Amino acid sequence: MAYGTALAALADPTRRRVFERLRSGPKAVIEIAHGMAVSRPAVSQHLKVLKQAGLVREQRDGARRIYAIDPDGLGPLRRWLDQLWDSALDAFQAAAEAEAASMPKRTKHSGRGRR
């Protein structure tokens, strides 16, 4: 249940904000923390949890660490969400077909008079 780890990691609102800041591309911790109501060390701790969940990857650039979203880590979560969506669409299709089958058949009338 790899998606469960990702869901647990993203359950924290601050952690979600940290993750969302990476949508525009890789960033250093200082860039991610800029303007947030939490300290850089707190952001680093949130990034550690996201990394352990496989949602972000880390690359060292000298003394700096650059973080980016890991698309491979999003795969299990995406597949799980797609399954839910597929089930919802199947249920909608079945309901629409049942409703269509229960409606009286209509005869074709053009609504125009004959000449």
Rosetta blueprint (number, residue, H / E / L):
1 M L
2 A H
3 Y H
4 G H
5 T H
6 A H
7 L H
8 A H
9 A H
10 L H
11 A L
12 D L
13 P H
14 T H
15 R H
16 R H
17 R H
18 V H
19 F H
20 E H
21 R L
22 L L
23 R L
24 S L
25 G L
26 P L
27 K E
28 A E
29 V H
30 I H
31 E H
32 I H
33 A H
34 H L
35 G L
36 M L
37 A L
38 V L
39 S L
40 R H
41 P H
42 A H
43 V H
44 S H
45 Q H
46 H H
47 L H
48 K H
49 V H
50 L H
51 K H
52 Q H
53 A L
54 G L
55 L L
56 V E
57 R E
58 E E
59 Q E
60 R E
61 D E
62 G L
63 A L
64 R E
65 R E
66 I E
67 Y E
68 A E
69 I E
70 D L
71 P H
72 D H
73 G H
74 L H
75 G H
76 P H
77 L H
78 R H
79 R H
80 W H
81 L H
82 D H
83 Q H
84 L H
85 W H
86 D H
87 S H
88 A H
89 L H
90 D H
91 A H
92 F H
93 Q H
94 A H
95 A H
96 A H
97 E H
98 A H
99 E H
100 A H
101 A H
102 S H
103 M L
104 P L
105 K L
106 R L
107 T L
108 K L
109 H L
110 S L
111 G L
112 R L
113 G L
114 R L
115 R L
